[in-house]
């Protein structure tokens, strides 16, 4: 027997003001981002789109290995399973 | 009256707005303020310190952390204190 009070109340998850993941993504769409992969490779570029799998489309992507730029791409697609995190802005630790 | 058991996701929900310490599967750690999360426990963190056992610490303003490799989360934890012990 469960009373209405015992029923699972919906979690707020920090919804609103760009707090929850989808709100954050909406906020940073179109701006410069830093994407780190599980392998340690870092990409920067302009975030064009993201989907529920964290697949990412980057424009003007630059690839960094140990903080140094190694390659440049135009439009690029990153498969979401490789992504460790998406950070707003360009990381200051990256050279050139 | 005994208190209701706290579901895992309710525990995380209580941490929204406060500092948390996240341990990843590969041994990496993140410390930062939790702004929000979703059903996969992807997390939005701000004022983040990324702690890599090899590369050391990196400061990040705001990140969306993929929940796929999250192993453990400690409310109010401060990885740096433990790290320096």
Backbone of each chain as nested JSON, in Angstrom:
{
  "chains": [
    {"id": "A", "residues": [
      {"number": 1, "name": "UNK", "atoms": {"N": [0.855, -1.21, 0.0], "CA": [0.0, 0.0, 0.0], "C": [0.879, 1.245, 0.0]}},
      {"number": 2, "name": "UNK", "atoms": {"N": [0.669, 2.053, -0.964], "CA": [1.461, 3.285, -0.984], "C": [0.544, 4.486, -0.983]}},
      {"number": 3, "name": "UNK", "atoms": {"N": [0.819, 5.373, -0.073], "CA": [0.058, 6.621, -0.018], "C": [0.633, 7.572, -1.061]}},
      {"number": 4, "name": "UNK", "atoms": {"N": [-0.123, 8.587, -1.411], "CA": [0.403, 9.523, -2.416], "C": [1.765, 10.096, -2.019]}},
      {"number": 5, "name": "UNK", "atoms": {"N": [1.989, 10.278, -0.708], "CA": [3.262, 10.873, -0.274], "C": [4.436, 9.947, -0.552]}},
      {"number": 6, "name": "UNK", "atoms": {"N": [4.134, 8.598, -0.53], "CA": [5.219, 7.647, -0.7], "C": [5.576, 7.437, -2.165]}},
      {"number": 7, "name": "UNK", "atoms": {"N": [4.679, 7.807, -3.055], "CA": [4.967, 7.633, -4.47], "C": [6.16, 8.482, -4.865]}},
      {"number": 8, "name": "UNK", "atoms": {"N": [6.939, 7.902, -5.792], "CA": [8.165, 8.59, -6.2], "C": [7.846, 9.993, -6.687]}},
      {"number": 9, "name": "UNK", "atoms": {"N": [8.447, 10.964, -6.01], "CA": [8.264, 12.336, -6.478], "C": [9.278, 12.596, -7.578]}},
      {"number": 10, "name": "UNK", "atoms": {"N": [8.868, 13.304, -8.619], "CA": [9.818, 13.521, -9.702], "C": [11.032, 14.299, -9.219]}},
      {"number": 11, "name": "UNK", "atoms": {"N": [12.203, 13.832, -9.617], "CA": [13.427, 14.531, -9.249], "C": [13.545, 15.786, -10.095]}},
      {"number": 12, "name": "UNK", "atoms": {"N": [14.091, 16.804, -9.506], "CA": [14.225, 18.05, -10.256], "C": [15.519, 18.09, -11.068]}},
      {"number": 13, "name": "UNK", "atoms": {"N": [16.524, 17.363, -10.589], "CA": [17.777, 17.227, -11.344], "C": [18.481, 18.55, -11.632]}},
      {"number": 14, "name": "UNK", "atoms": {"N": [18.111, 19.589, -10.934], "CA": [18.727, 20.88, -11.206], "C": [18.199, 21.51, -12.483]}},
      {"number": 15, "name": "UNK", "atoms": {"N": [16.968, 21.164, -12.829], "CA": [16.355, 21.666, -14.063], "C": [16.288, 23.193, -14.093]}},
      {"number": 16, "name": "UNK", "atoms": {"N": [16.371, 23.748, -15.268], "CA": [16.283, 25.194, -15.429], "C": [17.633, 25.864, -15.327]}},
      {"number": 17, "name": "UNK", "atoms": {"N": [17.717, 27.103, -15.735], "CA": [18.926, 27.935, -15.767], "C": [20.182, 27.179, -16.23]}},
      {"number": 18, "name": "UNK", "atoms": {"N": [19.996, 26.336, -17.26], "CA": [21.135, 25.62, -17.834], "C": [21.769, 24.633, -16.889]}},
      {"number": 19, "name": "UNK", "atoms": {"N": [21.038, 24.207, -15.86], "CA": [21.594, 23.308, -14.863], "C": [21.615, 21.86, -15.296]}},
      {"number": 20, "name": "UNK", "atoms": {"N": [20.505, 21.366, -15.86], "CA": [20.479, 19.976, -16.292], "C": [21.208, 19.823, -17.627]}},
      {"number": 21, "name": "UNK", "atoms": {"N": [21.63, 18.577, -17.952], "CA": [22.427, 18.375, -19.161], "C": [21.826, 18.966, -20.442]}},
      {"number": 22, "name": "UNK", "atoms": {"N": [20.527, 18.777, -20.674], "CA": [19.975, 19.291, -21.938], "C": [19.946, 20.819, -21.951]}},
      {"number": 23, "name": "UNK", "atoms": {"N": [19.697, 21.414, -20.772], "CA": [19.714, 22.879, -20.677], "C": [21.102, 23.441, -20.916]}},
      {"number": 24, "name": "UNK", "atoms": {"N": [22.095, 22.77, -20.385], "CA": [23.495, 23.178, -20.581], "C": [23.853, 23.122, -22.062]}},
      {"number": 25, "name": "UNK", "atoms": {"N": [23.449, 22.018, -22.73], "CA": [23.765, 21.869, -24.155], "C": [23.102, 22.962, -24.979]}},
      {"number": 26, "name": "UNK", "atoms": {"N": [21.865, 23.282, -24.65], "CA": [21.172, 24.361, -25.36], "C": [21.936, 25.674, -25.188]}},
      {"number": 27, "name": "UNK", "atoms": {"N": [22.446, 25.895, -23.97], "CA": [23.182, 27.134, -23.665], "C": [24.453, 27.274, -24.499]}},
      {"number": 28, "name": "UNK", "atoms": {"N": [25.196, 26.18, -24.681], "CA": [26.507, 26.28, -25.319], "C": [26.473, 25.99, -26.815]}},
      {"number": 29, "name": "UNK", "atoms": {"N": [25.284, 25.663, -27.36], "CA": [25.171, 25.42, -28.796], "C": [25.625, 26.665, -29.561]}},
      {"number": 30, "name": "UNK", "atoms": {"N": [26.494, 26.477, -30.536], "CA": [26.96, 27.593, -31.355], "C": [28.181, 28.293, -30.793]}},
      {"number": 31, "name": "UNK", "atoms": {"N": [28.629, 27.927, -29.592], "CA": [29.81, 28.582, -29.015], "C": [31.014, 27.626, -29.049]}},
      {"number": 32, "name": "UNK", "atoms": {"N": [32.194, 28.182, -28.702], "CA": [33.411, 27.367, -28.699], "C": [33.404, 26.408, -27.516]}},
      {"number": 33, "name": "UNK", "atoms": {"N": [33.774, 25.172, -27.789], "CA": [33.795, 24.167, -26.73], "C": [35.084, 23.355, -26.781]}},
      {"number": 34, "name": "UNK", "atoms": {"N": [35.372, 22.695, -25.685], "CA": [36.469, 21.731, -25.612], "C": [35.852, 20.371, -25.311]}},
      {"number": 35, "name": "UNK", "atoms": {"N": [36.186, 19.391, -26.135], "CA": [35.658, 18.043, -25.935], "C": [36.81, 17.112, -25.623]}},
      {"number": 36, "name": "UNK", "atoms": {"N": [36.747, 16.43, -24.493], "CA": [37.794, 15.462, -24.162], "C": [37.264, 14.048, -24.349]}},
      {"number": 37, "name": "UNK", "atoms": {"N": [38.033, 13.22, -25.024], "CA": [37.639, 11.828, -25.231], "C": [38.231, 10.945, -24.13]}},
      {"number": 38, "name": "UNK", "atoms": {"N": [37.71, 9.755, -24.024], "CA": [38.22, 8.82, -23.008], "C": [39.685, 8.481, -23.239]}},
      {"number": 39, "name": "UNK", "atoms": {"N": [40.117, 8.554, -24.501], "CA": [41.513, 8.25, -24.831], "C": [42.47, 9.359, -24.402]}},
      {"number": 40, "name": "UNK", "atoms": {"N": [41.932, 10.506, -24.029], "CA": [42.769, 11.629, -23.625], "C": [42.932, 12.672, -24.718]}},
      {"number": 41, "name": "UNK", "atoms": {"N": [42.526, 12.328, -25.958], "CA": [42.589, 13.292, -27.056], "C": [41.569, 14.408, -26.799]}},
      {"number": 42, "name": "UNK", "atoms": {"N": [41.989, 15.647, -27.092], "CA": [41.106, 16.791, -26.875], "C": [40.767, 17.433, -28.21]}},
      {"number": 43, "name": "UNK", "atoms": {"N": [39.528, 17.809, -28.413], "CA": [39.1, 18.549, -29.59], "C": [38.517, 19.887, -29.164]}},
      {"number": 44, "name": "UNK", "atoms": {"N": [38.839, 20.932, -29.919], "CA": [38.127, 22.191, -29.722], "C": [37.441, 22.547, -31.027]}},
      {"number": 45, "name": "UNK", "atoms": {"N": [36.432, 23.389, -30.952], "CA": [35.721, 23.814, -32.146], "C": [34.41, 24.469, -31.764]}},
      {"number": 46, "name": "UNK", "atoms": {"N": [33.668, 24.851, -32.797], "CA": [32.353, 25.435, -32.551], "C": [31.319, 24.324, -32.531]}},
      {"number": 47, "name": "UNK", "atoms": {"N": [30.55, 24.286, -31.465], "CA": [29.566, 23.214, -31.294], "C": [28.358, 23.467, -32.183]}},
      {"number": 48, "name": "UNK", "atoms": {"N": [28.175, 22.587, -33.177], "CA": [27.024, 22.753, -34.075], "C": [25.806, 22.021, -33.552]}},
      {"number": 49, "name": "UNK", "atoms": {"N": [26.0, 20.801, -33.098], "CA": [24.862, 20.054, -32.565], "C": [25.326, 18.877, -31.71]}},
      {"number": 50, "name": "UNK", "atoms": {"N": [24.435, 18.453, -30.847], "CA": [24.655, 17.285, -29.996], "C": [23.349, 16.515, -29.957]}},
      {"number": 51, "name": "UNK", "atoms": {"N": [23.416, 15.19, -29.841], "CA": [22.177, 14.433, -29.665], "C": [22.214, 13.64, -28.36]}},
      {"number": 52, "name": "UNK", "atoms": {"N": [21.208, 12.813, -28.16], "CA": [21.058, 12.077, -26.915], "C": [22.176, 11.089, -26.651]}},
      {"number": 53, "name": "UNK", "atoms": {"N": [22.901, 10.673, -27.69], "CA": [24.029, 9.765, -27.507], "C": [25.316, 10.531, -27.196]}},
      {"number": 54, "name": "UNK", "atoms": {"N": [25.229, 11.857, -27.151], "CA": [26.395, 12.723, -27.016], "C": [27.26, 12.68, -28.279]}},
      {"number": 55, "name": "UNK", "atoms": {"N": [26.693, 12.218, -29.396], "CA": [27.335, 12.426, -30.689], "C": [27.443, 13.927, -30.864]}},
      {"number": 56, "name": "UNK", "atoms": {"N": [28.568, 14.389, -31.418], "CA": [28.829, 15.818, -31.498], "C": [29.231, 16.212, -32.909]}},
      {"number": 57, "name": "UNK", "atoms": {"N": [28.687, 17.302, -33.418], "CA": [29.157, 17.891, -34.663], "C": [29.928, 19.157, -34.322]}},
      {"number": 58, "name": "UNK", "atoms": {"N": [31.221, 19.188, -34.707], "CA": [32.068, 20.35, -34.442], "C": [32.451, 21.013, -35.76]}},
      {"number": 59, "name": "UNK", "atoms": {"N": [32.465, 22.328, -35.757], "CA": [32.93, 23.07, -36.924], "C": [34.31, 23.645, -36.588]}},
      {"number": 60, "name": "UNK", "atoms": {"N": [35.212, 23.595, -37.539], "CA": [36.563, 24.122, -37.334], "C": [37.274, 23.413, -36.202]}},
      {"number": 61, "name": "UNK", "atoms": {"N": [37.233, 22.077, -36.223], "CA": [37.791, 21.307, -35.11], "C": [39.316, 21.279, -35.151]}},
      {"number": 62, "name": "UNK", "atoms": {"N": [39.92, 21.344, -33.985], "CA": [41.369, 21.165, -33.83], "C": [41.586, 20.021, -32.86]}},
      {"number": 63, "name": "UNK", "atoms": {"N": [42.543, 19.172, -33.196], "CA": [42.824, 18.008, -32.367], "C": [44.096, 18.259, -31.559]}},
      {"number": 64, "name": "UNK", "atoms": {"N": [44.051, 17.988, -30.278], "CA": [45.204, 18.207, -29.394], "C": [45.622, 16.904, -28.745]}},
      {"number": 65, "name": "UNK", "atoms": {"N": [46.931, 16.699, -28.717], "CA": [47.48, 15.534, -28.033], "C": [48.47, 16.073, -27.005]}},
      {"number": 66, "name": "UNK", "atoms": {"N": [48.293, 15.743, -25.751], "CA": [49.135, 16.257, -24.661], "C": [49.215, 17.78, -24.686]}},
      {"number": 67, "name": "UNK", "atoms": {"N": [48.138, 18.43, -25.061], "CA": [48.09, 19.892, -25.034], "C": [48.595, 20.573, -26.288]}},
      {"number": 68, "name": "UNK", "atoms": {"N": [49.148, 19.814, -27.239], "CA": [49.655, 20.419, -28.458], "C": [48.764, 20.085, -29.652]}},
      {"number": 69, "name": "UNK", "atoms": {"N": [48.489, 21.116, -30.501], "CA": [47.653, 20.913, -31.679], "C": [48.361, 19.966, -32.645]}},
      {"number": 70, "name": "UNK", "atoms": {"N": [47.65, 18.953, -33.108], "CA": [48.256, 18.024, -34.054], "C": [47.557, 18.033, -35.415]}},
      {"number": 71, "name": "UNK", "atoms": {"N": [46.258, 18.341, -35.462], "CA": [45.539, 18.322, -36.735], "C": [44.416, 19.339, -36.706]}},
      {"number": 72, "name": "UNK", "atoms": {"N": [43.969, 19.681, -37.916], "CA": [42.799, 20.554, -38.058], "C": [41.802, 19.911, -39.006]}},
      {"number": 73, "name": "UNK", "atoms": {"N": [40.547, 20.095, -38.711], "CA": [39.5, 19.577, -39.583], "C": [38.503, 20.696, -39.858]}},
      {"number": 74, "name": "UNK", "atoms": {"N": [37.684, 20.493, -40.874], "CA": [36.562, 21.409, -41.082], "C": [35.417, 20.939, -40.217]}},
      {"number": 75, "name": "UNK", "atoms": {"N": [34.334, 20.545, -40.835], "CA": [33.239, 19.939, -40.079], "C": [33.654, 18.539, -39.666]}},
      {"number": 76, "name": "UNK", "atoms": {"N": [33.316, 18.179, -38.437], "CA": [33.637, 16.822, -38.021], "C": [32.565, 16.287, -37.093]}},
      {"number": 77, "name": "UNK", "atoms": {"N": [32.503, 14.977, -37.065], "CA": [31.518, 14.273, -36.254], "C": [32.265, 13.419, -35.237]}},
      {"number": 78, "name": "UNK", "atoms": {"N": [31.895, 13.511, -33.974], "CA": [32.507, 12.677, -32.937], "C": [31.446, 11.732, -32.397]}},
      {"number": 79, "name": "UNK", "atoms": {"N": [31.732, 10.446, -32.444], "CA": [30.751, 9.483, -31.93], "C": [30.704, 9.557, -30.4]}},
      {"number": 80, "name": "UNK", "atoms": {"N": [29.471, 9.601, -29.872], "CA": [29.25, 9.941, -28.473], "C": [29.879, 9.016, -27.457]}},
      {"number": 81, "name": "UNK", "atoms": {"N": [30.046, 7.729, -27.827], "CA": [30.563, 6.78, -26.831], "C": [32.0, 7.099, -26.411]}},
      {"number": 82, "name": "UNK", "atoms": {"N": [32.721, 7.868, -27.245], "CA": [34.114, 8.202, -26.94], "C": [34.261, 9.419, -26.04]}},
      {"number": 83, "name": "UNK", "atoms": {"N": [33.173, 10.156, -25.84], "CA": [33.27, 11.45, -25.167], "C": [33.346, 11.282, -23.655]}},
      {"number": 84, "name": "UNK", "atoms": {"N": [34.359, 11.906, -23.046], "CA": [34.444, 11.938, -21.588], "C": [33.673, 13.144, -21.062]}},
      {"number": 85, "name": "UNK", "atoms": {"N": [34.022, 14.346, -21.587], "CA": [33.228, 15.513, -21.207], "C": [33.24, 16.582, -22.288]}},
      {"number": 86, "name": "UNK", "atoms": {"N": [32.231, 17.435, -22.234], "CA": [32.152, 18.622, -23.081], "C": [32.278, 19.822, -22.161]}},
      {"number": 87, "name": "UNK", "atoms": {"N": [33.255, 20.692, -22.435], "CA": [33.481, 21.85, -21.587], "C": [33.195, 23.127, -22.361]}},
      {"number": 88, "name": "UNK", "atoms": {"N": [32.534, 24.075, -21.706], "CA": [32.258, 25.372, -22.342], "C": [33.561, 26.149, -22.466]}},
      {"number": 89, "name": "UNK", "atoms": {"N": [33.792, 26.764, -23.624], "CA": [34.986, 27.57, -23.826], "C": [36.182, 26.728, -24.227]}},
      {"number": 90, "name": "UNK", "atoms": {"N": [37.28, 27.43, -24.583], "CA": [38.497, 26.73, -24.977], "C": [39.407, 26.597, -23.768]}},
      {"number": 91, "name": "UNK", "atoms": {"N": [39.882, 25.392, -23.524], "CA": [40.742, 25.154, -22.366], "C": [42.03, 25.967, -22.463]}},
      {"number": 92, "name": "UNK", "atoms": {"N": [42.453, 26.665, -21.379], "CA": [43.651, 27.492, -21.397], "C": [44.942, 26.682, -21.481]}},
      {"number": 93, "name": "UNK", "atoms": {"N": [44.869, 25.384, -21.207], "CA": [46.085, 24.558, -21.179], "C": [46.572, 24.174, -22.568]}},
      {"number": 94, "name": "UNK", "atoms": {"N": [45.788, 24.518, -23.626], "CA": [46.135, 24.084, -24.967], "C": [47.057, 25.087, -25.639]}},
      {"number": 95, "name": "UNK", "atoms": {"N": [48.137, 24.593, -26.256], "CA": [49.082, 25.458, -26.964], "C": [48.58, 25.694, -28.382]}},
      {"number": 96, "name": "UNK", "atoms": {"N": [48.788, 26.87, -28.894], "CA": [48.379, 27.374, -30.232], "C": [47.013, 26.908, -30.744]}}
    ]},
    {"id": "B", "residues": [
      {"number": 1, "name": "UNK", "atoms": {"N": [9.138, 7.243, 14.106], "CA": [8.813, 6.758, 12.757], "C": [10.096, 6.629, 11.942]}},
      {"number": 2, "name": "UNK", "atoms": {"N": [10.335, 5.428, 11.399], "CA": [11.573, 5.265, 10.631], "C": [11.545, 6.099, 9.35]}},
      {"number": 3, "name": "UNK", "atoms": {"N": [12.683, 6.643, 9.003], "CA": [12.715, 7.477, 7.808], "C": [12.713, 6.59, 6.564]}},
      {"number": 4, "name": "UNK", "atoms": {"N": [12.142, 7.112, 5.484], "CA": [12.098, 6.401, 4.21], "C": [13.511, 6.166, 3.697]}},
      {"number": 5, "name": "UNK", "atoms": {"N": [13.76, 4.995, 3.089], "CA": [15.083, 4.806, 2.485], "C": [15.286, 5.803, 1.345]}},
      {"number": 6, "name": "UNK", "atoms": {"N": [16.5, 6.259, 1.223], "CA": [16.821, 7.25, 0.197], "C": [17.304, 6.523, -1.063]}},
      {"number": 7, "name": "UNK", "atoms": {"N": [16.595, 6.705, -2.168], "CA": [17.014, 6.083, -3.419], "C": [18.305, 6.736, -3.915]}},
      {"number": 8, "name": "UNK", "atoms": {"N": [19.13, 5.973, -4.63], "CA": [20.403, 6.529, -5.112], "C": [20.234, 7.835, -5.879]}},
      {"number": 9, "name": "UNK", "atoms": {"N": [19.277, 7.881, -6.792], "CA": [19.107, 9.108, -7.573], "C": [18.598, 10.267, -6.715]}},
      {"number": 10, "name": "UNK", "atoms": {"N": [17.87, 9.935, -5.641], "CA": [17.426, 10.993, -4.723], "C": [18.609, 11.584, -3.974]}},
      {"number": 11, "name": "UNK", "atoms": {"N": [19.583, 10.729, -3.675], "CA": [20.811, 11.208, -3.011], "C": [21.524, 12.213, -3.918]}},
      {"number": 12, "name": "UNK", "atoms": {"N": [21.636, 11.855, -5.21], "CA": [22.298, 12.775, -6.14], "C": [21.489, 14.066, -6.268]}},
      {"number": 13, "name": "UNK", "atoms": {"N": [20.155, 13.913, -6.294], "CA": [19.299, 15.094, -6.413], "C": [19.494, 16.048, -5.236]}},
      {"number": 14, "name": "UNK", "atoms": {"N": [19.753, 15.476, -4.045], "CA": [20.01, 16.308, -2.867], "C": [21.314, 17.078, -2.987]}},
      {"number": 15, "name": "UNK", "atoms": {"N": [22.211, 16.576, -3.839], "CA": [23.539, 17.199, -3.978], "C": [23.559, 18.332, -4.983]}},
      {"number": 16, "name": "UNK", "atoms": {"N": [22.457, 18.516, -5.717], "CA": [22.432, 19.589, -6.714], "C": [22.678, 20.92, -6.014]}},
      {"number": 17, "name": "UNK", "atoms": {"N": [23.656, 21.661, -6.493], "CA": [23.995, 22.952, -5.901], "C": [25.156, 22.872, -4.926]}},
      {"number": 18, "name": "UNK", "atoms": {"N": [25.603, 21.659, -4.618], "CA": [26.727, 21.551, -3.684], "C": [27.9, 20.799, -4.311]}},
      {"number": 19, "name": "UNK", "atoms": {"N": [29.001, 20.787, -3.603], "CA": [30.233, 20.225, -4.129], "C": [30.198, 18.698, -4.082]}},
      {"number": 20, "name": "UNK", "atoms": {"N": [30.634, 18.076, -5.159], "CA": [30.715, 16.62, -5.16], "C": [32.056, 16.164, -5.725]}},
      {"number": 21, "name": "UNK", "atoms": {"N": [32.341, 14.922, -5.465], "CA": [33.586, 14.298, -5.897], "C": [33.203, 13.06, -6.7]}},
      {"number": 22, "name": "UNK", "atoms": {"N": [33.626, 13.007, -7.955], "CA": [33.238, 11.923, -8.853], "C": [34.455, 11.077, -9.2]}},
      {"number": 23, "name": "UNK", "atoms": {"N": [34.345, 9.775, -8.992], "CA": [35.422, 8.855, -9.353], "C": [35.036, 8.13, -10.641]}},
      {"number": 24, "name": "UNK", "atoms": {"N": [35.924, 8.146, -11.626], "CA": [35.658, 7.509, -12.908], "C": [36.249, 6.101, -12.926]}},
      {"number": 25, "name": "UNK", "atoms": {"N": [35.816, 5.318, -13.919], "CA": [36.27, 3.937, -14.036], "C": [37.779, 3.81, -14.235]}},
      {"number": 26, "name": "UNK", "atoms": {"N": [38.355, 4.707, -15.01], "CA": [39.777, 4.592, -15.327], "C": [40.708, 5.133, -14.253]}},
      {"number": 27, "name": "UNK", "atoms": {"N": [40.162, 5.582, -13.12], "CA": [40.993, 6.122, -12.056], "C": [41.042, 7.636, -12.034]}},
      {"number": 28, "name": "UNK", "atoms": {"N": [40.448, 8.246, -13.059], "CA": [40.383, 9.707, -13.098], "C": [39.334, 10.2, -12.097]}},
      {"number": 29, "name": "UNK", "atoms": {"N": [39.477, 11.467, -11.651], "CA": [38.514, 12.018, -10.698], "C": [38.115, 13.432, -11.094]}},
      {"number": 30, "name": "UNK", "atoms": {"N": [36.925, 13.818, -10.713], "CA": [36.458, 15.185, -10.917], "C": [35.898, 15.718, -9.606]}},
      {"number": 31, "name": "UNK", "atoms": {"N": [36.258, 16.948, -9.253], "CA": [35.67, 17.616, -8.096], "C": [35.029, 18.901, -8.594]}},
      {"number": 32, "name": "UNK", "atoms": {"N": [33.801, 19.158, -8.21], "CA": [33.152, 20.393, -8.652], "C": [31.765, 20.522, -8.079]}},
      {"number": 33, "name": "UNK", "atoms": {"N": [31.124, 21.657, -8.396], "CA": [29.758, 21.888, -7.914], "C": [28.782, 21.276, -8.914]}},
      {"number": 34, "name": "UNK", "atoms": {"N": [27.862, 20.464, -8.418], "CA": [26.875, 19.809, -9.282], "C": [25.735, 20.76, -9.607]}},
      {"number": 35, "name": "UNK", "atoms": {"N": [25.535, 21.009, -10.908], "CA": [24.426, 21.874, -11.315], "C": [23.197, 21.067, -11.723]}},
      {"number": 36, "name": "UNK", "atoms": {"N": [23.426, 19.864, -12.241], "CA": [22.295, 19.038, -12.644], "C": [22.748, 17.711, -13.213]}},
      {"number": 37, "name": "UNK", "atoms": {"N": [21.793, 16.829, -13.458], "CA": [22.101, 15.518, -14.027], "C": [20.859, 14.986, -14.722]}},
      {"number": 38, "name": "UNK", "atoms": {"N": [21.022, 13.897, -15.501], "CA": [19.857, 13.288, -16.15], "C": [19.746, 11.811, -15.754]}},
      {"number": 39, "name": "UNK", "atoms": {"N": [18.864, 11.066, -16.433], "CA": [18.61, 9.676, -16.065], "C": [19.828, 8.776, -16.239]}},
      {"number": 40, "name": "UNK", "atoms": {"N": [20.752, 9.155, -17.137], "CA": [21.969, 8.366, -17.326], "C": [23.06, 8.78, -16.33]}},
      {"number": 41, "name": "UNK", "atoms": {"N": [22.742, 9.728, -15.451], "CA": [23.703, 10.315, -14.529], "C": [24.843, 11.022, -15.278]}},
      {"number": 42, "name": "UNK", "atoms": {"N": [24.54, 11.514, -16.501], "CA": [25.402, 12.53, -17.085], "C": [25.286, 13.723, -16.149]}},
      {"number": 43, "name": "UNK", "atoms": {"N": [26.394, 14.431, -15.904], "CA": [26.355, 15.511, -14.92], "C": [26.855, 16.827, -15.483]}},
      {"number": 44, "name": "UNK", "atoms": {"N": [26.213, 17.913, -15.098], "CA": [26.74, 19.242, -15.384], "C": [27.439, 19.727, -14.118]}},
      {"number": 45, "name": "UNK", "atoms": {"N": [28.751, 20.029, -14.251], "CA": [29.544, 20.48, -13.109], "C": [30.146, 21.848, -13.416]}},
      {"number": 46, "name": "UNK", "atoms": {"N": [30.302, 22.651, -12.379], "CA": [30.957, 23.945, -12.552], "C": [32.095, 24.076, -11.543]}},
      {"number": 47, "name": "UNK", "atoms": {"N": [33.053, 24.979, -11.837], "CA": [34.272, 25.141, -11.022], "C": [34.937, 23.785, -10.785]}},
      {"number": 48, "name": "UNK", "atoms": {"N": [35.282, 23.137, -11.89], "CA": [35.71, 21.748, -11.839], "C": [37.235, 21.617, -11.772]}},
      {"number": 49, "name": "UNK", "atoms": {"N": [37.696, 20.682, -10.975], "CA": [39.09, 20.245, -11.033], "C": [39.089, 18.823, -11.553]}},
      {"number": 50, "name": "UNK", "atoms": {"N": [39.74, 18.632, -12.706], "CA": [39.902, 17.294, -13.26], "C": [41.212, 16.754, -12.707]}},
      {"number": 51, "name": "UNK", "atoms": {"N": [41.179, 15.595, -12.081], "CA": [42.389, 15.029, -11.489], "C": [42.733, 13.734, -12.217]}},
      {"number": 52, "name": "UNK", "atoms": {"N": [43.792, 13.808, -13.018], "CA": [44.26, 12.632, -13.746], "C": [45.485, 12.1, -13.016]}},
      {"number": 53, "name": "UNK", "atoms": {"N": [45.518, 10.808, -12.69], "CA": [46.641, 10.256, -11.933], "C": [47.996, 10.522, -12.601]}},
      {"number": 54, "name": "UNK", "atoms": {"N": [47.997, 10.647, -13.943], "CA": [49.259, 10.868, -14.662], "C": [49.447, 12.339, -15.021]}},
      {"number": 55, "name": "UNK", "atoms": {"N": [48.427, 12.919, -15.649], "CA": [48.562, 14.295, -16.145], "C": [48.423, 15.346, -15.051]}},
      {"number": 56, "name": "UNK", "atoms": {"N": [47.892, 14.987, -13.904], "CA": [47.717, 15.946, -12.82], "C": [46.389, 16.67, -12.911]}},
      {"number": 57, "name": "UNK", "atoms": {"N": [46.345, 17.901, -12.371], "CA": [45.071, 18.619, -12.245], "C": [44.851, 19.606, -13.383]}},
      {"number": 58, "name": "UNK", "atoms": {"N": [43.603, 19.744, -13.804], "CA": [43.198, 20.739, -14.793], "C": [41.954, 21.445, -14.278]}},
      {"number": 59, "name": "UNK", "atoms": {"N": [41.942, 22.775, -14.375], "CA": [40.766, 23.541, -13.965], "C": [39.832, 23.727, -15.156]}},
      {"number": 60, "name": "UNK", "atoms": {"N": [38.535, 23.541, -14.952], "CA": [37.542, 23.73, -16.0], "C": [36.383, 24.547, -15.443]}},
      {"number": 61, "name": "UNK", "atoms": {"N": [35.867, 25.466, -16.245], "CA": [34.806, 26.347, -15.756], "C": [33.483, 25.589, -15.623]}},
      {"number": 62, "name": "UNK", "atoms": {"N": [33.062, 24.96, -16.71], "CA": [31.764, 24.281, -16.694], "C": [31.792, 23.123, -17.68]}},
      {"number": 63, "name": "UNK", "atoms": {"N": [31.409, 21.955, -17.24], "CA": [31.442, 20.798, -18.135], "C": [30.177, 19.96, -18.053]}},
      {"number": 64, "name": "UNK", "atoms": {"N": [29.933, 19.23, -19.159], "CA": [28.942, 18.158, -19.146], "C": [29.737, 16.863, -19.136]}},
      {"number": 65, "name": "UNK", "atoms": {"N": [29.685, 16.137, -18.038], "CA": [30.456, 14.908, -17.866], "C": [29.608, 13.714, -18.296]}},
      {"number": 66, "name": "UNK", "atoms": {"N": [30.155, 12.898, -19.215], "CA": [29.459, 11.701, -19.668], "C": [29.314, 10.712, -18.51]}},
      {"number": 67, "name": "UNK", "atoms": {"N": [28.095, 10.237, -18.288], "CA": [27.837, 9.344, -17.168], "C": [28.326, 7.922, -17.379]}},
      {"number": 68, "name": "UNK", "atoms": {"N": [28.697, 7.627, -18.63], "CA": [29.05, 6.257, -18.999], "C": [30.195, 5.679, -18.165]}},
      {"number": 69, "name": "UNK", "atoms": {"N": [31.167, 6.491, -17.83], "CA": [32.345, 5.977, -17.133], "C": [32.399, 6.381, -15.666]}},
      {"number": 70, "name": "UNK", "atoms": {"N": [31.277, 6.903, -15.157], "CA": [31.26, 7.281, -13.746], "C": [31.137, 6.023, -12.893]}},
      {"number": 71, "name": "UNK", "atoms": {"N": [32.0, 5.924, -11.893], "CA": [31.996, 4.758, -11.019], "C": [31.32, 5.097, -9.697]}},
      {"number": 72, "name": "UNK", "atoms": {"N": [31.686, 6.201, -9.101], "CA": [31.212, 6.539, -7.76], "C": [31.134, 8.047, -7.595]}},
      {"number": 73, "name": "UNK", "atoms": {"N": [30.228, 8.474, -6.721], "CA": [30.059, 9.896, -6.485], "C": [29.944, 10.13, -4.993]}},
      {"number": 74, "name": "UNK", "atoms": {"N": [30.754, 11.045, -4.456], "CA": [30.736, 11.292, -3.016], "C": [30.267, 12.716, -2.749]}},
      {"number": 75, "name": "UNK", "atoms": {"N": [29.103, 12.881, -2.082], "CA": [28.597, 14.224, -1.794], "C": [29.55, 14.982, -0.882]}},
      {"number": 76, "name": "UNK", "atoms": {"N": [29.759, 16.246, -1.199], "CA": [30.567, 17.107, -0.349], "C": [32.027, 16.717, -0.289]}},
      {"number": 77, "name": "UNK", "atoms": {"N": [32.392, 15.675, -1.018], "CA": [33.763, 15.178, -0.969], "C": [34.738, 16.145, -1.592]}},
      {"number": 78, "name": "UNK", "atoms": {"N": [35.961, 16.069, -1.149], "CA": [37.0, 16.899, -1.732], "C": [38.18, 16.007, -2.073]}},
      {"number": 79, "name": "UNK", "atoms": {"N": [38.262, 15.649, -3.34], "CA": [39.311, 14.746, -3.783], "C": [40.697, 15.253, -3.463]}},
      {"number": 80, "name": "UNK", "atoms": {"N": [40.836, 16.587, -3.464], "CA": [42.171, 17.155, -3.293], "C": [42.739, 16.84, -1.918]}},
      {"number": 81, "name": "UNK", "atoms": {"N": [41.894, 16.894, -0.899], "CA": [42.372, 16.6, 0.455], "C": [42.928, 15.193, 0.526]}},
      {"number": 82, "name": "UNK", "atoms": {"N": [42.164, 14.257, -0.032], "CA": [42.579, 12.862, 0.014], "C": [43.832, 12.672, -0.828]}},
      {"number": 83, "name": "UNK", "atoms": {"N": [43.836, 13.362, -1.999], "CA": [44.953, 13.25, -2.939], "C": [46.275, 13.619, -2.274]}},
      {"number": 84, "name": "UNK", "atoms": {"N": [46.224, 14.646, -1.42], "CA": [47.469, 15.16, -0.86], "C": [47.928, 14.407, 0.386]}},
      {"number": 85, "name": "UNK", "atoms": {"N": [47.081, 13.524, 0.895], "CA": [47.456, 12.796, 2.102], "C": [48.617, 11.848, 1.866]}}
    ]}
  ]
}
